[in-house]
Structures are given as structure tokens and as C-alpha cells.
Amino acid sequence: MLRTKIGILFFTTLFLLSCKKDHIEAPVLPEKGNNADTTVVVDATIFTDLGLVNINTKADGNSWDTFSLSKIKDISGKSISYCHPDVEYFANGFNGYRFWMAFTPYFGIVGSSGDAVLYENPTIVASNDGVNWVEPLGIKNPIQPTPSLKDGLVKNNFDTVQGYWSDTDLNFHENKLDVFYRGSHVSLLSLTRIASNSSNNKSKLIKSATRTIVKQTSVNGVDWQPLEILYTSNEPETLNDNDVLSPSFVLVDGTWISYEVLLNKGRNEYKGEDNSYVLKRTSTDGLNFSTFFDSQIVHFQNKPWLIENQSHSPWHIHVCYVDGYYFLYIAVGRVKSYTSDDLYIAYSKDGVNFKVHPKPVVSGGVYRSCIFPMNTTSQFIEFGSIIGMKSGQFKYRKFKTNKNVLKKILG
């Protein structure tokens, strides 16, 4: 009971501190469920946004072997078409900007075009206020163009499937930016064409896979090295050719950790009844990650989304690690319909066992979103956040967490 009340106090503080621009009286709602506490909680829907993000860039659906002006779309202003954000913040700036973002164009005018996956390519932009974003001088976006149709996977010995990219994730370490992303139906031929000529890639460019997780590196955010392959959906990395959704990466004490969503295919790899689950992998070099059976399934101590809808489960996630604590954004929804609806936040000390706040950060229409640290003190961690909506909008927010309360919850 004490930990429940402390947890409520922690996120009550978090939510109230986030509402800086306008004072809003917080509605209070009792927590529901079999183990409900009668203490009231702050309704997370009172978050005040700091601004609607505008990105001055274009979405390009051309592949290496095609070009058409009709496949270049302006996605700034009212033509917003943004998805899969991740942000790194630099208090003193990096190459002239305090914020750097990786995202993929999707939804909005792109999502209504009928060939949306052609535009879902990793794109890099920068900002000094978190609201207005531009392409850094000299960059060529997207940093990885659409895979060629003729390089797509062949299904049933007949149909060629259009390959595409998705699920960007950004990291900064050793004065370099790494952007991670996911390839779907990108053939061995296509990957061989665009991958670096490294020993890592030579050892992995052996067999096509339905899903491939890759990364590119830059020392200035503008010039990006050819991609490196991390792992695929083939065995032993996954079982039953799983989807490997929304991989998110953190570096903790010299060890790379990735989290991803896998679908519950009703086989031996996952014993739960949820439609999806989260897997934690590790790597010592940032290239070779643990196989499925050498990884860990994340345990959620509570699953408040089941109170709202028994069919909901994680769809997309994002993780960050700050001052000894893991924070996980979880976009949950109707996984069997390949979508999400609500956004939750969870926190952990060991990176495996997570406590989920009982109310969503955002309710309805939300997709993959990101959280990033901006400042830490002895008492607080200040975060920024980009909320991704299925309308194609990004919303910028800030909030604080109380370390003392967090310590009482998790130790």
C-alpha cells in the first residue's frame, strides 16, 4: 500500500510540473482494478503541450534506381506527416543545434497517398527550440532512400514485395550519433548494395530475412556512414520469423541494450496471453546482440492498459536511461490491427522489471513517441518528450520526475 501511494505521489508531481504554460485544475479519478487503491490519481490527459512541431523538410519516395518529382512531398506546415521520433538533446549544442531528431515521414498526406511505405525512410533534422526543425546544412535526406522494388523479397516464388524502412531510434556516444532503424522485406541483394564493406556485414550478409535491424553512424549529424547490420528476424535472433517492432537502444555502463516488441504467435517462445511482449537484448560491441534465448523477456509488474481494453498490448516502445533508472514509453493498442491507441510510461531499476503508471500519458490516437533527458539535479530529472500522433503530428513537452520519490519506489 505504501509503495502504491508513493508511486501515485511521484507521478502526481511529474504531471503537475509538466503543466508550466497554463494552470489547469487537475481532475482526480480513482484507480480501477482488482487491487485498486482508493487514493486519487492525477488524470494524465491534462498535459499541456509546449508546441506543435513543424519540420521544414520533404519526404522522398524515390529509390536508388527511380526518380519522379511526384514522389517528393513537402511535409512542413499543414502537410505534416511525421512518425517514429527520437531525439538527442545537447545543452551546449552539437554542430550548431541543441536538439537532433531522427524520424520517418508517414501518416498525414503521406499516409493518404496509397504508397506510404515508399516515404517511410530515416530522416535527420535539428532544432534549437524543440518546436521548429530544419535540415542541417549539407545533409541529404533521407539518409537511406526507399529500397528498390526489384530488390524486394520474393514471396511464394512469384510476387516481389516492396521493401521499406521504419522505427528510427537515435543515440549519442563517443561524440558520434547512431541512428538505428528497421528494414522490412529488404532483400539480401538490396542490403549488399547499400551496406558497408565491413567484416561485420560480411558475416551477416548470408541469408535474406523478413526483418533486419541496422544502424548508421555520423560524427557531425550530416555525413552518414553506410549501414551496419545488427540482427534479423531469422533464427536464432527470433523464433517463427517475428516482427521485431520498434527496437530502442541505450548504452548502460559499456553495454548496449535493446528493447523491442515481439508478437505473441502462440508458440513456445512466450507463455503469456498478451498479444505482444517486450524483449531485452544485450551487446558488448553495439553490433552483435544476444539471440532470443540469451535475451530476457521484460516483466511488467502491472498492466493498466488491460483495465481499459483486454485486447490491448504493447505496439511501439522507446527507452532512455538516466541516473541509474530506465524509463520506458509504451504505445499500446490493438496489436492484431497493427496500431496503438494510448501511451503509458514505465520505470525500472534493473531494466527487466518495470512498474507502469496506472494512467496513460496520452489517451487516444497516439503512436510511437520518445522521451529524452534534458537536465538532472540532486532532486529532479527534467525530460523532454515528442508525442507522435496517428494524425501525423508531433507535440513537444517537458516534465520533471522526483528522484527521492522514485528511489522510494524502486530502491
Buried (B, 14 or more C-beta within 10 A) or exposed (E): EEEBEBBBBBBBBBBBBBBEEEEEEBEEBEBEEEEEBEBBBBBBBBBBBBBEBBBBBBBBBBBBEBEEEEBEBEBBEEBBBBBBBBBBBBEEEBBEBBBBBBBBBBBBBBBEBEEBBBBBBBBBBBBEEBBBBBBBEEBEBBBBBBBBBEBBBEEEEEEBBBBBBBBBBBBBEEEEBBBBBBBBBBBBBBBEEBBBEBEBBEEBBEEBBBBBBBBBBBEBBBEBBBBBBBBBBBBEBBBBBBBBBBBBBBBEEEEBBBBBBBBBBEEEBBEEEBBBBBBBBBBEEBBBBBBBEEBBBBEBEBBBBBBBEEBBBBBBBBBBBBEEBBBBBBBBBBBEEEBBBBBBBBBBBEBEBBBBBBBBBBBEBBBBBBBBBBEBEEEBBBBBBBBBBBBBBBBBBBBBBBBEBBBBBBE
